[in-house]
């Protein structure tokens, strides 16, 4: 996306925007063009302009160019809570994108002008986002003297910040981080109780069921995204596995008999932890070795669901160094913390299930940027994981409670010291006799991806299921079977629509 730019052309009036000839496109509404400043910079936005701005923003968030893990939420027009939740999730990384801050400001500006119950939070988010942006741009104002478009953009943004500041004076809670105040307004897990006095709320006390992931650190720069890592410096409660976790593991073993060996090991770990009174057990890192398409990724997701733990995944295939895991050291413009720390911050859990795919394909050289295998070895080794040093945050992190599940097509290419520290399980393709359980599990997964239950999917005729069973007996590939099931469901849905009409 090109950088936002404005020139010294006259700002169009609301009446101009209501005509077809002068009406700017969705991109111009959000980011401006040579003749049109973005609408979020206007000090007063008419109702028609507000509707147009919201429509342009929603279209942009649903476009293929936008990061799917941020824009996948089903936002609708008039959804104040949805817009502010987007600002909360995307605002921490908006600085990495050319127009990321503009998107956050546009979302909060819409909520502010609409005057809904969250208007004050939206206004404050808008003001603070502008402050971060203006602080960064002020450093280059000397060069802006020769660039009227950039200077005009800076002046308009300053006017908007001042206008919102006067209309929404900060209250006594302004000393708390922005993401915490927005989380409180949205009822998100990261929320903390609002303090009854101007003093900041006390940090929770460490207990047997809590973990302090990060030691105190100084943010490496003034970007807002670093505020999201501060909650990790306070004790976080461990996510507890359900009391019926053993029954859940047994049900998963019935649905995935090819993974009986790793599930047996996990079941014993859960039993031992329950006997010791530990509701959040530490599970030894697991490496699943098997041919592509046998369901290793599917198993990792279902394991996280059975244990009721948050899940995140990363593909190491083609990694040329360890930066995808270790992050980037402070001093670089794109400095980022290690991937496990970023995921624990995003999931707000010190013991998530982290899945690494294609471990054997991770490359790198010790003499250059480091090998991913060496970095991963330090993350899973209990002694080094207890005080793993992050070069970006310049502090130590406790990674001992992470549940590591890794997958590889073969063990060749994986260092022996690494293999000796994980539980290696060679997974064979599921037998043909496991078709019924596999078919039911895949149907449930397809329904969950669509957003319904398996009973709401089109019913497949008996001959279709028999054909799928015969095909599965030949290839025994879960990925291929799922693709075939989706194709059959699509055909059945088309036939049902034709009959209905």
C-alpha positions, 0 to 999 in steps of 0.5 A: 500500500502506498504511503498516505500523502496530501497536498495543498489542494482545498478540502472538499465540502460535504456537499461535494462528497455527495455527488458522484463526480466528486465522491472519492473512492474507498481508498481515498476515503481512508488514506487520501489522494492528490486532491482529497484528504482522508475523512478521519482528519476532518474535525466534523464529519457528516452522517453520509460521510461517516457511513462512507468512511465505515464502508470503505474501512470494512471493505479494506479489512475484508480484502485479501491484502489485509492480515487474515489473523487481524481482519478475520472478525465478522465486522458489520456496520454499526458495530462499535465494539467490533471496531474498537476490538479491531483497534485493540488487536491491530493497534499494537502492530499498526506501525509495521504497515504503511497506513496501519495507524490510519486504519486504527484512527479511522475505526476509533474516529467512526465510534467517536462521531457516532456517539455510542456508549464507547465514544469516549474510549474511541476518542481517547484511542484516537488521540493516543494513536495520533500522539504516537504518530505525531511524535514519530513524525515530528523528528522529520519535520525539518525535511517536511519544509520542502514537502508541503503535502507532508507538512499539511498532513501533520498540521491537520493531524495536530488539529484533530488531536487537539480537537478531540482532546478538548472535547474528551478531557482525560479522566483519572484513568489516563495513566493506565495503558491504552490497551487495558482501558480498551480491553475493559470497555470490550470485556476482553480477557486482558482487562483489569478492574478499573481503579477507584482512585488515580493510583495505578492498580496494584499488581497481582501477587504471585501464587502457586497457579501463576507465572511471571513470564517476563522480568521488568524491561524498558520498552526499546522505543516509543511504539505503542505495540510494546505496551502489549508485552507489559502484562507479561511482567505481572503474574499470569494465571496458568490456564487449567486443563479441564477436570475431565482431561483424561476422558477428553484425551481418550475420546481424541485417541478414539478419533485419531488412533494413529496418534495413540502413542503420544496421547498415551504419554500425555494421559500419563503426564496428566494423571501424574500432575493430577495426583500431585495436585497440579492443574496445569501440567508441564508436558514434554515436547512432542515431535510427530514424524510422518508423511505429509497429510496424515493429520499432524496439524489437525492433531495438534489443534485437537489436542489444544481443544481437548486440554482447553489451551490456546493454540498458535502455529508457525511453519519453519519450512524454508526458514533461512535463519533463526529470526522467525523464532528468536525475533530481531535484536534491539537496534534494528528498525523492525525489532521484534521479540521472540515468537513464543513471547509474542504469542503468549502476549497475544493469547494472554496465557503462559502455557499455550500449545505452540505448534511448529511444522516442518521442523526438519526443513529449518535452515540457517548457519551458526556463523551468520544469523544462527540456526533455528534448531539451536534456538529451539533447543534453548527454548525447550531445554528446562534449565535454559527455558526458565530464563531464556534471554530475549535480545529485543526486550533485553530481559529474561522470559520463562518458557517452561510452561509452553506445550510444544508440539512439533511435526516433521516428515522425517528425522534426517536433518534434525540435530541429535541433541535436539532429538534427545530432548523431545519425545519422538513419535513416528506416526503411521497413516490411519488404518482403513478401519478408522474411516468412520471416526476420521470422517466424523472428526473431519466433518466437525472440523469443516463445520467449525471452520464454516461456523456451524455444527456438523448436523447443519451440513448437507447430508451425504448419500450412503453411496457417496460415503461408501465411495469416500471410504473406498478412496480412503482405504487406498490413500489414507491421507487425511488432507486428501480425504478432507478435500474430497469431503468438502467437494462432496458437501459442495455438490450436495449443497448445490443440489439442495439449493436447486430443489429449494428454488 
